[in-house]
Amino acid sequence: MIDIKHLEIGYQNKRQHNSVFKDINLTLNAGDLVGLMGDNGVGKSTFLKTITGNLAPLSGEIHINNKSISHYTAQHLAQLLSIVVTEKIGGFNLTAWDVVATGRTPYINIFGKLTTEDESIVTKALEQLNLLPLKDKLIDELSDGQRQKVMIAKSLAQQTPIIVLDEPTAFLDHTSKHHLFATLKQLCVEQGKLIIVSSHDLELMKTYINKSVMMAENNSISIK
């Protein structure tokens, strides 16, 4: 589903480029719940931004479904993969329902209106994260943990075959962490999604993932 060859990640401008990690070779398949691990600063977030098209690779190849990521339009890519990051996002007077509904943007018609099917998908995503009681709450009124769950529900509403989550449990309590990972595992098993999760929580990783990718210093990467 995702095939990565000789990937070098980092940041570049007109004067120079700053390489973070080199020579990543990795194949990730449908149905995998992948745990991405490594120390802070090793390049996990940079890697996730690169494979989702939010950051250009310095060199190497990224193919999704046997097609280079650079050959996808932004809309088509948004129908293939979704990403959740830990940065706080202002709500601009949006409710939890409104934010989750934006996950349907890649599929909305030219009039920008949700269909009955879209609304059902949004409702189901909220239900999966136990958020229905909060659907009418303004996003800025929610706790950090609740807001994080809303952003994850948005990615579920986007209904992409690939979901990427960067430290999704950062603001969640113990019960919510396990509920989230159990939900992700279920999506992989029942719907064949490829889900990539970056986390420092080794207990969760050991309990739920079926493939681990460990990034370490000196461009060392191990896959199990």
Backbone as CSV, one residue per row, in Angstrom:
resi,resn,N_x,N_y,N_z,CA_x,CA_y,CA_z,C_x,C_y,C_z
1,MET,0.828,-1.203,0.000,0.000,0.000,0.000,0.869,1.262,0.000
2,ILE,1.885,1.300,0.919,2.896,2.351,0.869,4.251,1.677,0.698
3,ASP,4.961,2.080,-0.323,6.277,1.519,-0.601,7.294,2.662,-0.619
4,ILE,8.275,2.580,0.247,9.261,3.649,0.416,10.645,3.111,0.067
5,LYS,11.355,3.814,-0.814,12.673,3.366,-1.252,13.696,4.497,-1.146
6,HIS,14.766,4.228,-0.407,15.913,5.139,-0.295,15.472,6.576,0.031
7,LEU,14.516,6.687,0.935,13.945,8.000,1.284,14.876,8.769,2.212
8,GLU,15.133,10.011,1.856,15.844,10.941,2.728,14.891,12.061,3.106
9,ILE,14.742,12.315,4.392,13.791,13.314,4.866,14.525,14.460,5.547
10,GLY,13.894,15.620,5.554,14.489,16.786,6.186,13.830,18.048,5.673
11,TYR,14.542,19.151,5.784,14.001,20.449,5.403,14.978,21.148,4.462
12,GLN,14.430,21.897,3.533,15.300,22.574,2.586,14.781,23.973,2.263
13,ASN,15.727,24.829,1.909,15.384,26.153,1.400,16.341,26.459,0.245
14,LYS,16.361,27.684,-0.202,17.166,28.028,-1.378,18.670,27.857,-1.114
15,ARG,19.082,28.020,0.122,20.514,27.996,0.432,21.040,26.626,0.823
16,GLN,20.219,25.840,1.504,20.727,24.572,2.013,19.586,23.616,2.314
17,HIS,19.948,22.363,2.545,18.954,21.434,3.064,19.512,20.736,4.300
18,ASN,18.620,20.497,5.230,18.974,19.896,6.515,18.427,18.480,6.545
19,SER,19.296,17.509,6.371,18.885,16.116,6.355,18.644,15.625,7.776
20,VAL,17.511,14.991,7.996,17.150,14.464,9.312,17.376,12.957,9.392
21,PHE,17.039,12.254,8.321,17.160,10.789,8.307,17.324,10.346,6.855
22,LYS,18.195,9.346,6.628,18.498,8.919,5.266,18.217,7.437,5.052
23,ASP,18.013,7.119,3.792,17.941,5.736,3.312,16.906,4.890,4.059
24,ILE,15.670,5.390,4.069,14.559,4.644,4.663,13.957,3.747,3.584
25,ASN,13.910,2.463,3.856,13.313,1.483,2.943,12.258,0.711,3.727
26,LEU,11.020,0.785,3.277,9.927,0.282,4.101,8.699,-0.004,3.241
27,THR,8.040,-1.107,3.509,6.769,-1.421,2.860,5.711,-1.631,3.934
28,LEU,4.605,-0.908,3.824,3.505,-0.999,4.780,2.252,-1.430,4.032
29,ASN,1.547,-2.397,4.580,0.447,-3.024,3.855,-0.914,-2.754,4.490
30,ALA,-1.952,-2.925,3.695,-3.319,-2.816,4.189,-3.519,-3.796,5.344
31,GLY,-4.213,-3.349,6.383,-4.460,-4.189,7.546,-3.415,-4.081,8.629
32,ASP,-2.311,-3.366,8.344,-1.254,-3.193,9.353,-1.604,-2.066,10.315
33,LEU,-1.410,-2.316,11.614,-1.397,-1.253,12.624,0.062,-1.087,13.008
34,VAL,0.664,-0.023,12.501,2.110,0.174,12.594,2.438,1.130,13.732
35,GLY,3.343,0.724,14.588,3.821,1.592,15.649,5.156,2.201,15.262
36,LEU,5.206,3.522,15.180,6.437,4.240,14.862,7.042,4.742,16.162
37,MET,8.261,4.297,16.455,8.877,4.611,17.735,10.270,5.205,17.549
38,GLY,10.756,5.861,18.584,12.080,6.469,18.562,12.136,7.648,19.514
39,ASP,13.338,8.057,19.869,13.518,9.164,20.794,13.048,10.479,20.180
40,ASN,12.760,11.449,21.031,12.408,12.787,20.545,13.533,13.340,19.684
41,GLY,13.167,13.956,18.582,14.147,14.582,17.708,14.775,13.668,16.685
42,VAL,14.405,12.388,16.690,15.035,11.465,15.747,14.473,11.617,14.336
43,GLY,13.259,12.192,14.216,12.702,12.420,12.882,11.353,11.781,12.615
44,LYS,10.670,11.328,13.658,9.387,10.639,13.455,8.350,11.558,12.808
45,SER,8.185,12.760,13.362,7.193,13.690,12.820,7.551,14.116,11.397
46,THR,8.839,14.320,11.154,9.287,14.679,9.804,8.969,13.556,8.830
47,PHE,9.173,12.329,9.260,8.853,11.170,8.431,7.363,11.125,8.098
48,LEU,6.527,11.320,9.110,5.079,11.268,8.884,4.619,12.389,7.961
49,LYS,5.154,13.587,8.153,4.797,14.698,7.272,5.216,14.431,5.832
50,THR,6.330,13.734,5.661,6.834,13.463,4.319,5.999,12.412,3.604
51,ILE,5.653,11.342,4.287,4.903,10.275,3.610,3.448,10.646,3.372
52,THR,2.985,11.726,4.024,1.622,12.191,3.781,1.572,13.358,2.805
53,GLY,2.712,13.735,2.259,2.739,14.783,1.245,2.778,16.193,1.777
54,ASN,2.925,16.353,3.091,2.981,17.688,3.682,4.384,18.275,3.701
55,LEU,5.362,17.452,3.358,6.752,17.892,3.319,7.432,17.138,2.179
56,ALA,8.149,17.860,1.332,8.801,17.231,0.186,10.008,16.419,0.634
57,PRO,10.184,15.226,0.087,11.379,14.449,0.422,12.624,15.093,-0.172
58,LEU,13.751,14.910,0.492,15.003,15.412,-0.056,15.475,14.527,-1.201
59,SER,15.204,13.241,-1.084,15.490,12.294,-2.162,14.742,10.998,-1.877
60,GLY,14.732,10.101,-2.867,14.067,8.827,-2.690,12.650,8.826,-3.238
61,GLU,11.958,7.714,-3.010,10.639,7.507,-3.602,9.611,7.103,-2.544
62,ILE,8.396,7.627,-2.709,7.244,7.214,-1.906,6.133,6.859,-2.868
63,HIS,5.696,5.614,-2.843,4.604,5.176,-3.704,3.424,4.728,-2.842
64,ILE,2.247,5.167,-3.220,1.007,4.706,-2.594,0.205,3.990,-3.667
65,ASN,-0.109,2.737,-3.402,-0.816,1.914,-4.392,-0.105,1.938,-5.749
66,ASN,1.218,1.768,-5.689,2.063,1.671,-6.888,2.119,2.948,-7.723
67,LYS,1.809,4.074,-7.104,1.852,5.359,-7.810,2.598,6.372,-6.946
68,SER,3.513,7.133,-7.565,4.289,8.110,-6.816,3.373,9.125,-6.148
69,ILE,3.678,9.466,-4.904,2.849,10.419,-4.168,2.803,11.771,-4.870
70,SER,3.843,12.095,-5.608,3.895,13.382,-6.309,2.928,13.453,-7.485
71,HIS,2.394,12.313,-7.898,1.483,12.276,-9.042,0.011,12.354,-8.640
72,TYR,-0.245,12.434,-7.346,-1.620,12.568,-6.865,-1.994,14.041,-6.733
73,THR,-3.234,14.366,-7.059,-3.732,15.707,-6.757,-3.992,15.798,-5.262
74,ALA,-4.094,17.018,-4.755,-4.340,17.216,-3.328,-5.663,16.563,-2.912
75,GLN,-6.692,16.679,-3.756,-7.983,16.103,-3.414,-7.920,14.585,-3.386
76,HIS,-7.257,14.001,-4.369,-7.165,12.544,-4.408,-6.357,12.026,-3.229
77,LEU,-5.287,12.742,-2.887,-4.475,12.338,-1.754,-5.284,12.405,-0.457
78,ALA,-6.163,13.410,-0.360,-7.014,13.558,0.828,-8.052,12.450,0.917
79,GLN,-8.323,11.775,-0.194,-9.230,10.630,-0.180,-8.502,9.330,0.136
80,LEU,-7.170,9.378,0.080,-6.362,8.196,0.352,-5.823,8.159,1.775
81,LEU,-5.452,9.332,2.299,-4.857,9.323,3.632,-5.256,10.551,4.431
82,SER,-5.309,10.363,5.723,-5.599,11.457,6.660,-4.537,11.449,7.736
83,ILE,-4.289,12.626,8.303,-3.251,12.746,9.331,-3.776,13.544,10.510
84,VAL,-3.435,13.115,11.712,-3.795,13.808,12.947,-2.504,14.151,13.677
85,VAL,-2.332,15.418,13.996,-1.149,15.868,14.722,-1.575,16.396,16.093
86,THR,-0.595,16.688,16.950,-0.912,17.083,18.321,-1.044,18.587,18.502
87,GLU,-0.714,19.379,17.468,-0.801,20.826,17.623,-2.235,21.267,17.905
88,LYS,-2.381,22.254,18.795,-3.704,22.783,19.085,-4.207,23.602,17.908
89,ILE,-5.485,23.399,17.593,-6.094,24.112,16.472,-7.288,24.902,16.989
90,GLY,-7.332,26.183,16.687,-8.446,27.018,17.118,-9.740,26.624,16.431
91,GLY,-10.845,26.819,17.136,-12.116,26.360,16.612,-12.875,27.354,15.764
92,PHE,-12.558,28.643,15.892,-13.269,29.657,15.115,-14.789,29.497,15.245
93,ASN,-15.249,29.273,16.498,-16.671,29.094,16.793,-17.277,27.866,16.129
94,LEU,-16.456,26.875,15.863,-16.961,25.619,15.318,-17.278,24.658,16.459
95,THR,-18.334,23.894,16.287,-18.656,22.847,17.250,-17.862,21.592,16.927
96,ALA,-17.898,20.637,17.850,-17.235,19.356,17.604,-17.801,18.706,16.341
97,TRP,-19.117,18.800,16.164,-19.752,18.254,14.951,-19.185,18.931,13.702
98,ASP,-19.058,20.238,13.731,-18.549,20.977,12.577,-17.147,20.520,12.200
99,VAL,-16.303,20.345,13.214,-14.915,19.958,12.951,-14.853,18.560,12.355
100,VAL,-15.599,17.627,12.931,-15.604,16.258,12.400,-16.170,16.245,10.976
101,ALA,-17.167,17.081,10.726,-17.781,17.144,9.394,-16.804,17.615,8.328
102,THR,-15.778,18.376,8.712,-14.790,18.813,7.718,-14.008,17.631,7.144
103,GLY,-14.080,16.501,7.810,-13.465,15.299,7.263,-14.107,14.846,5.965
104,ARG,-15.312,15.327,5.706,-16.019,14.950,4.472,-15.686,15.893,3.309
105,THR,-14.849,16.906,3.548,-14.533,17.907,2.522,-14.063,17.310,1.196
106,PRO,-13.213,16.275,1.189,-12.758,15.739,-0.098,-13.864,15.141,-0.963
107,TYR,-15.047,14.929,-0.370,-16.126,14.260,-1.106,-17.336,15.156,-1.346
108,ILE,-17.312,16.359,-0.768,-18.488,17.226,-0.842,-18.703,17.726,-2.267
109,ASN,-19.970,17.869,-2.652,-20.296,18.324,-4.005,-19.988,19.817,-4.166
110,ILE,-20.187,20.323,-5.370,-19.799,21.705,-5.682,-20.567,22.729,-4.857
111,PHE,-21.688,22.313,-4.284,-22.478,23.235,-3.462,-22.025,23.229,-2.004
112,GLY,-21.082,22.346,-1.685,-20.522,22.316,-0.346,-21.478,21.854,0.735
113,LYS,-22.446,21.023,0.375,-23.447,20.575,1.339,-23.249,19.090,1.644
114,LEU,-23.442,18.750,2.906,-23.371,17.354,3.310,-24.637,16.625,2.888
115,THR,-24.453,15.417,2.388,-25.598,14.571,2.086,-26.031,13.840,3.356
116,THR,-27.135,13.158,3.279,-27.588,12.348,4.407,-26.555,11.286,4.752
117,GLU,-25.923,10.717,3.722,-24.879,9.722,3.953,-23.681,10.344,4.666
118,ASP,-23.292,11.557,4.251,-22.192,12.253,4.918,-22.499,12.457,6.397
119,GLU,-23.706,12.885,6.694,-24.098,13.136,8.076,-24.059,11.851,8.900
120,SER,-24.450,10.737,8.296,-24.401,9.448,8.989,-22.964,9.049,9.294
121,ILE,-22.059,9.338,8.358,-20.640,9.024,8.545,-20.063,9.857,9.685
122,VAL,-20.438,11.135,9.746,-19.976,12.015,10.817,-20.481,11.514,12.173
123,THR,-21.747,11.148,12.227,-22.332,10.634,13.464,-21.613,9.378,13.933
124,LYS,-21.338,8.473,12.996,-20.651,7.227,13.359,-19.253,7.503,13.892
125,ALA,-18.540,8.452,13.268,-17.192,8.790,13.731,-17.230,9.336,15.153
126,LEU,-18.212,10.178,15.446,-18.367,10.710,16.800,-18.685,9.588,17.790
127,GLU,-19.527,8.660,17.374,-19.887,7.529,18.237,-18.675,6.666,18.551
128,GLN,-17.828,6.434,17.557,-16.672,5.564,17.745,-15.721,6.095,18.808
129,LEU,-15.684,7.406,18.991,-14.811,8.017,19.995,-15.589,8.488,21.223
130,ASN,-16.840,8.047,21.361,-17.691,8.407,22.504,-17.865,9.923,22.630
131,LEU,-18.055,10.599,21.490,-18.122,12.058,21.476,-19.520,12.616,21.193
132,LEU,-20.493,11.784,20.967,-21.822,12.300,20.635,-22.373,13.274,21.679
133,PRO,-22.161,13.031,22.982,-22.673,13.994,23.971,-22.029,15.378,23.846
134,LEU,-20.898,15.468,23.159,-20.181,16.741,23.029,-20.337,17.361,21.650
135,LYS,-21.180,16.816,20.814,-21.217,17.234,19.410,-21.583,18.705,19.225
136,ASP,-22.339,19.279,20.143,-22.749,20.677,20.010,-21.872,21.648,20.809
137,LYS,-20.849,21.115,21.453,-19.915,21.954,22.211,-18.946,22.648,21.257
138,LEU,-18.620,23.907,21.543,-17.596,24.586,20.760,-16.249,23.919,21.003
139,ILE,-15.461,23.785,19.945,-14.186,23.096,20.053,-13.269,23.790,21.059
140,ASP,-13.376,25.123,21.170,-12.529,25.861,22.099,-12.954,25.676,23.553
141,GLU,-14.126,25.088,23.771,-14.603,24.832,25.127,-14.208,23.443,25.631
142,LEU,-13.628,22.646,24.758,-13.277,21.278,25.117,-11.902,21.208,25.770
143,SER,-11.691,20.166,26.534,-10.371,19.918,27.119,-9.412,19.485,26.011
144,ASP,-8.128,19.485,26.327,-7.142,19.052,25.343,-7.416,17.626,24.877
145,GLY,-7.754,16.757,25.819,-8.031,15.367,25.472,-9.252,15.226,24.593
146,GLN,-10.312,15.972,24.933,-11.531,15.923,24.124,-11.282,16.467,22.716
147,ARG,-10.522,17.534,22.644,-10.218,18.126,21.339,-9.400,17.154,20.485
148,GLN,-8.462,16.468,21.130,-7.661,15.487,20.393,-8.547,14.379,19.839
149,LYS,-9.517,13.935,20.619,-10.426,12.894,20.151,-11.290,13.394,18.998
150,VAL,-11.657,14.664,19.020,-12.425,15.246,17.915,-11.615,15.211,16.624
151,MET,-10.332,15.540,16.716,-9.487,15.527,15.523,-9.304,14.105,14.989
152,ILE,-9.255,13.147,15.878,-9.164,11.750,15.445,-10.481,11.330,14.788
153,ALA,-11.602,11.752,15.362,-12.905,11.451,14.761,-13.016,12.065,13.369
154,LYS,-12.445,13.250,13.197,-12.426,13.889,11.877,-11.724,13.000,10.856
155,SER,-10.602,12.403,11.268,-9.877,11.524,10.342,-10.688,10.273,10.031
156,LEU,-11.458,9.781,11.011,-12.314,8.621,10.758,-13.429,8.983,9.781
157,ALA,-13.976,10.188,9.925,-15.029,10.644,9.017,-14.501,10.828,7.593
158,GLN,-13.221,11.070,7.474,-12.604,11.241,6.154,-12.577,9.922,5.383
159,GLN,-12.698,8.817,6.116,-12.816,7.470,5.544,-11.708,7.152,4.548
160,THR,-10.488,7.421,4.934,-9.354,7.113,4.081,-8.835,5.707,4.383
161,PRO,-8.285,5.024,3.388,-7.715,3.700,3.651,-6.428,3.751,4.460
162,ILE,-5.800,4.953,4.540,-4.583,5.128,5.321,-4.811,6.243,6.338
163,ILE,-4.500,5.981,7.597,-4.622,6.979,8.659,-3.272,7.095,9.355
164,VAL,-2.821,8.322,9.540,-1.541,8.584,10.193,-1.794,9.440,11.425
165,LEU,-1.307,8.995,12.580,-1.537,9.706,13.835,-0.210,9.958,14.536
166,ASP,0.094,11.223,14.777,1.337,11.613,15.432,1.062,11.913,16.904
167,GLU,1.476,11.020,17.779,1.261,11.132,19.227,-0.220,11.379,19.563
168,PRO,-1.129,10.517,19.110,-2.561,10.762,19.315,-3.020,10.637,20.761
169,THR,-2.217,9.977,21.605,-2.640,9.762,22.996,-2.052,10.786,23.951
170,ALA,-1.420,11.831,23.418,-0.692,12.793,24.259,-1.559,13.390,25.367
171,PHE,-2.833,13.651,25.091,-3.699,14.319,26.065,-4.801,13.398,26.610
172,LEU,-4.707,12.101,26.321,-5.785,11.198,26.706,-5.495,10.491,28.021
173,ASP,-6.565,10.180,28.756,-6.395,9.407,29.985,-6.219,7.925,29.627
174,HIS,-5.947,7.120,30.647,-5.613,5.702,30.429,-6.724,4.966,29.682
175,THR,-7.960,5.147,30.114,-9.080,4.440,29.500,-9.259,4.867,28.043
176,SER,-9.172,6.164,27.794,-9.343,6.671,26.434,-8.234,6.183,25.511
177,LYS,-7.022,6.057,26.033,-5.916,5.545,25.228,-6.213,4.142,24.726
178,HIS,-6.646,3.280,25.651,-6.919,1.899,25.254,-8.134,1.815,24.334
179,HIS,-9.137,2.638,24.580,-10.300,2.635,23.711,-9.908,3.061,22.305
180,LEU,-9.056,4.074,22.203,-8.599,4.545,20.894,-7.848,3.445,20.156
181,PHE,-6.878,2.830,20.819,-6.086,1.805,20.145,-6.930,0.588,19.778
182,ALA,-7.896,0.243,20.625,-8.788,-0.870,20.289,-9.618,-0.538,19.055
183,THR,-10.057,0.718,18.961,-10.814,1.155,17.781,-9.950,1.101,16.532
184,LEU,-8.706,1.563,16.639,-7.791,1.534,15.495,-7.527,0.095,15.057
185,LYS,-7.314,-0.797,16.020,-7.073,-2.199,15.712,-8.272,-2.796,14.984
186,GLN,-9.467,-2.445,15.441,-10.689,-2.951,14.814,-10.804,-2.474,13.365
187,LEU,-10.445,-1.215,13.116,-10.499,-0.679,11.758,-9.529,-1.423,10.833
188,CYS,-8.355,-1.760,11.362,-7.379,-2.508,10.568,-7.893,-3.906,10.232
189,VAL,-8.439,-4.573,11.236,-8.881,-5.955,11.053,-10.142,-6.032,10.193
190,GLU,-11.129,-5.194,10.485,-12.424,-5.304,9.825,-12.494,-4.577,8.488
191,GLN,-11.754,-3.465,8.356,-11.838,-2.672,7.133,-10.537,-2.667,6.330
192,GLY,-9.519,-3.338,6.830,-8.263,-3.428,6.102,-7.524,-2.122,5.963
193,LYS,-7.732,-1.196,6.893,-7.020,0.076,6.834,-5.555,-0.105,7.229
194,LEU,-4.712,0.738,6.686,-3.334,0.861,7.140,-3.275,2.060,8.067
195,ILE,-2.901,1.824,9.321,-2.844,2.898,10.313,-1.443,2.955,10.898
196,ILE,-0.854,4.151,10.860,0.496,4.373,11.364,0.404,5.299,12.567
197,VAL,0.909,4.852,13.694,0.798,5.607,14.940,2.181,5.855,15.532
198,SER,2.495,7.121,15.762,3.709,7.481,16.483,3.363,7.637,17.952
199,SER,4.099,6.961,18.818,3.792,7.039,20.245,5.000,6.605,21.073
200,HIS,5.095,7.171,22.281,6.109,6.755,23.240,5.541,5.743,24.232
201,ASP,4.265,5.419,24.106,3.612,4.524,25.057,3.861,3.077,24.644
202,LEU,4.914,2.490,25.172,5.303,1.142,24.774,4.281,0.095,25.176
203,GLU,3.573,0.336,26.284,2.554,-0.620,26.718,1.460,-0.750,25.660
204,LEU,0.985,0.379,25.165,-0.042,0.352,24.128,0.478,-0.301,22.857
205,MET,1.700,0.056,22.494,2.287,-0.501,21.282,2.354,-2.029,21.363
206,LYS,2.885,-2.539,22.463,3.030,-3.985,22.614,1.676,-4.693,22.597
207,THR,0.649,-4.024,23.115,-0.663,-4.650,23.230,-1.396,-4.715,21.893
208,TYR,-1.253,-3.676,21.064,-2.139,-3.555,19.908,-1.480,-3.647,18.534
209,ILE,-0.255,-3.184,18.358,0.292,-3.110,17.006,0.716,-4.492,16.498
210,ASN,0.782,-4.625,15.183,1.285,-5.869,14.608,2.573,-5.654,13.806
211,LYS,3.012,-4.395,13.691,4.296,-4.105,13.052,4.907,-2.894,13.741
212,SER,6.209,-2.971,14.042,6.888,-1.841,14.678,8.007,-1.332,13.778
213,VAL,8.159,-0.013,13.766,9.239,0.644,13.045,9.975,1.510,14.060
214,MET,11.217,1.166,14.343,12.007,1.894,15.331,13.061,2.736,14.622
215,MET,12.984,4.059,14.810,13.978,4.970,14.249,14.967,5.339,15.338
216,ALA,16.252,5.237,15.028,17.288,5.560,16.001,18.329,6.459,15.343
217,GLU,19.241,6.948,16.152,20.274,7.831,15.631,21.163,7.114,14.619
218,ASN,21.898,7.898,13.844,22.817,7.375,12.822,22.081,6.608,11.719
219,ASN,20.854,7.062,11.431,20.067,6.493,10.332,19.827,4.998,10.499
220,SER,19.672,4.579,11.734,19.397,3.177,12.018,17.890,2.988,12.144
221,ILE,17.365,2.022,11.382,15.931,1.748,11.440,15.718,0.251,11.510
222,SER,14.861,-0.191,12.432,14.573,-1.617,12.572,13.085,-1.843,12.427
223,ILE,12.719,-2.927,11.777,11.333,-3.244,11.473,11.032,-4.645,11.983
224,LYS,9.968,-4.757,12.749,9.581,-6.077,13.279,8.101,-6.324,13.043
